Amino acid sequence: MSSRTLVAETADTYASSAAVGPVSAGSVSAATTVADAFVLLATAISGEAVFRVRKLNSSAGPEDLHKLRVALRRLRTLWWAYDPLLDRKEAKLQRREFKSLADAAGRTRDWDVLRELIAAVDASGKHSFPLLITAIDEHRAEALSFSLRSIGNAGVERILEQALADARLHLDAQCAARPIASFAEERVQVAEEALKTRVKRAISADGTDYAALHEVRIAGKKLRYLLQFFAPVLQGGHQAVIDRLTVVQDELGTLNDQVTSETLLREYAFQLGDARRVKQAIAYLQSETANHMHHVHEILHTMASRVDAPCR
C-alpha cells in the first residue's frame, strides 16, 4: 500500500472517529519493530493533519486551526524521536517544513487568542474595548485568509505522503527491525534529560526571562508527546508524568498566550485604532504576564525539587 493511500485512508478513518480523542499509539506493541512503529504513528498523525486541513474554510474556528497545529507539532516530535535512524539533514528540513505549516495556521490562532483575552477583560468591566475587539476581528479575518492560502498552496497532503515515504525508505535501509521498546526508552530518556536541564536553567535565570520558560514549554511538550506515542511499551508508570506535564504545559501555555498577545498588540498598535485603548490593553497584558510568570516560576521550583528523581 502506498503512503498516499495510507495517509488518505487514515484521514477518512479519523473523520469517522474524531470524537474519540487524540490519536494514540494503541497499535504499537512490544512486538512492533522500530520501523513499523514509525509507520503506524506517522500514518495516524498525518491522517489527523489531513483531516484538519480538509475541514479548513472561510468559517474555520479557533479549534480547527489549533488541532492542525497540534498534529503538525506531534509530527515534528516523531521525526525528532527517529532522528538517530533517519538522514539527519533531511529530517531537520522536514521538521522545519512542519513548523512552517504550523506557523501558517498559527498567525490566525494568535489573533483568536488575543481576541479571547481582550474580550474577557472587556466583559469583566475593568476596561471597555468594543472598538478594539472589532479591529481585532478584522485583522483575524485577514490572517485567516492568509492561513488558508498558505496551507492550501502548500499541498499538505502531498508533503506528508512524501515525508512518510522518504522516512520509510531510510528506515528500511537502516534495517530498523528491532523491537520498539528499547528504542522508545532511549529516546524518552533523552527528552527527560533535556527537560530537566531546561527547568534548572529557567529557575536559575532572571525571573523575567521568558525565553528560558519557553524552552521548558517546548521540552515538556516533546516529552509528553513521546510518552503518549510509546505508552504501551514503556516500563513503569507514565500516566502520572503525563498528567503533571499537562498541568505545567497549561500554565506555560497561558503565559505564552499573554506574551504573544502583547507582542501582537505592539506590532499592530498603529492599525488597531484608538491609541489610548491599545495602550490600556498592553498595560493590562503586561501586568497579567508579570503575575503569571511569577506563578510559573513557583511551579517550576516545585518541579525542580523532583528533577533528579526518575520521571517513571
Summary of the structure (lengths in Angstrom):
residues: 312
radius of gyration: 20.8
end to end distance: 37.5
largest distance: 63.6
contacts: 977
relative contact order: 0.12
helix: 81%
strand: 1%
